[in-house]
């Protein structure tokens, strides 16, 4: 595989991650609306505390989404400026892949917790 093909594969993965992030952002907004509706009827202290906990988790997930999007875009800029193969770019990409996977796993866990809570 030549450098150009490798770069194309990395860019394809970036595109996939960015589309995923957009979907998670929409899903997060949907969960936020459900939480707001649920909060209107939350009458116990325990339920109110759990609502606040999810609000904080949602805020943090939005921050992570923004940070991850920024990291992906920065990596794309480095790729575009790369004139000769540089192994650091590939190491950075693997790190980004790990970050995205970790984000995905935590998001799914949060979503499951949330769905159990509002059920």
Buried (B, 14 or more C-beta within 10 A) or exposed (E): EEEEEBBEEBBEBBEEBBEBBEEBBEEBEEBBEBBEEBBEEBEEEEBEEBBEEBBEBBEEBBEBBEEBBEBBEEBBEBBEEEEEEBEEBEEBBEEBEEBBEEBBEBBEEBBEBBEEBBE
